[in-house]
Amino acid sequence: MTAYKIFVNGRVQGVNFRRMAASFAKKNDIKGSVRNLDTWRVEIIVDCDEKQKENLIDWLRSSPGLSAVREVEVSNINEKMKFEGFEIIKKDSFLNDQRKSLVNLRKRFLKF
């Protein structure tokens, strides 16, 4: 297994992206974590094989749910990572997450 750090850019905060990523990872036996960054990006760290990584990247690029993925950056992590499952790391409060969700939904609907 190899560890990877993945940055996802686009509309990926406030649209249940972390929860969907965790669900995908668990269904595909991918270990790691996902968290929102202050830069409105999402960071995913995984410990998986090459095929699992490629499946995850394909899924991310498909812009699941209400997300709009513009870019996926992947790099190898040289240190050995040990995860027991897949974890959603929450930094902000529930209310702040909900505020981001409403802002992103408003942006999505104003485009139509």
N, C-alpha and C positions, 0 to 999 in steps of 0.2 A: 504494500500500500504506500501511496505517496500523499503528502499533504499539499494542498493548494489554497491560495488566497485569491478570492474572486471579488472584484468590485463591480457593482451593477449601477449604471447611470441611467437617468430618465425619471419618469414618474413612478417611483417605487416605494415611496413612503406615504402612509395614510391610506393605503388601498389593500390592506391585508396581505401584502407581498411576503412579509416574513413568515406568516402563518402558512401560506401556500407553499413557500420554499421548504419549510420544515416538514410539511405533509409529504411533499414530493420526495424529500431526502429519506424520510422514514420508510416510505413504500419501496424505495430502491436500495435500502440497507446502506445508506450513506451516513457516516458519522461526522459530526462537526457542530458548527454554530452559525447563527445569522444575527446581525445587529444593524440598526440604523446609525448612520454617521451624521455629524452636524452639517456636513456638506450636501445633505439631501441625497446621498448615495447609500447603498446598502453594501455591507461587507459580509461575505460568506467565507468561512474557513472550513474545509472539508478534508477528511482522510479517507481516500477511496482509490480504486484502481482506475486505469485510463478510460475504460469503457463507461464506468459510472460517471466520471468527470465529463466526458463528451455528451452523455445523455442529459446531465444536469445543465450544461451550457446550452444545448439545443432547446431545452425546456425554458431556460431563462430568456433566450432570444425570441421565444414565441410570444412574449408579453402576456403572461397569464393573467386572467381576471381583468381588473380595470387598470392594470399597470401599462406603461408604455416604455419599454426598454429601448434605450438608444445605443448603449455600448456595454459590452462585457469585457473586463480586463482580467486575465488569469496569469498568475505567477506561481512557481513552485516555492514551497517553504522548505528550507534545508534542515530545520530542526525536526526531530521526531515528535509528532503530536499523538496524544492518546485521548480519545473521546469514548464515552460509554454509550452515547446516543446522539441525538441531534437536539440542540438547545436554542431557544429564542432568547437572546440577551436583550432585556428591556432597560433602557437608561432613563427614559422619560416616563412621566406619569400617564395613566390611562386617559385623562382629560386632554393632555397635550397630543397624544396619539389620535384622539378623536377629532381634535381641531385640525390636525394635518389632513385627516381623511376628508373633512368637509371642504377644506381649501382645494384639495386635489379634485374632488368631485365637481366643485364649482368650475374649476378650470376646464375640466373635460367637457362639461355641458355647454360652456360658453363658446367652445370651438364649433358647435353645430349651428 
